Amino acid sequence: MVVQLRISIDGTFIAKDGSVEVKMFSPLATSAGKKVVDLEDLSLRPDENETIFVLSDRAPGFDQLLRYHRAMRTVVGSWKGDPHRSEEAHRLASERESNHLQKLRGELITGIQNGLVAAMVNSFQSERGLSIHSLR
């Protein structure tokens, strides 16, 4: 039996079909203060009885890494898009984009994976840890 899912991560839907919803909260949401008790409260609502909640564990340094990535991406974008910047500045921005930003993106993905390894799943008023085996 195949079950289609509606999946959202931090409130943004990545799949909209299905009768069962999976609401995932990343290490960013956890860093911003989302707690297991918040998911427990949500799971008790009658309109959420077909929803599975997944709360990532805190990933050390994730929020700082994300802020750094966003700032670097902003600077790279402004340098690349500024016609008054020198050719050297454009080259440096392109180099940073292809090397440094890709490395940071990989570190962010690792942070999300690490947060999900120790995630808590709350579904239909029951709570249990999520094992790494269910993620691979």
RAQUIQUI-V763347 format. One line per field, one symbol per residue. psi: psi as a letter, one per 30 degrees, with the letter a starting at -180 (. if undefined). A space follows every 10 residues. Layout:
# RAQUIQUI-V763347
psi: ???
This chain:
# RAQUIQUI-V763347
psi: kkkkkkkkjh fkkfkfllfk kjjkjlfeee efgkleeeee eeffkefgfg kkkjjklkjk geeeeeeeee eeeeeeeeee fjfflleeee eeeeeeefde eeeeeeeeee eeeeefeglk kjkhglkllk lffff.
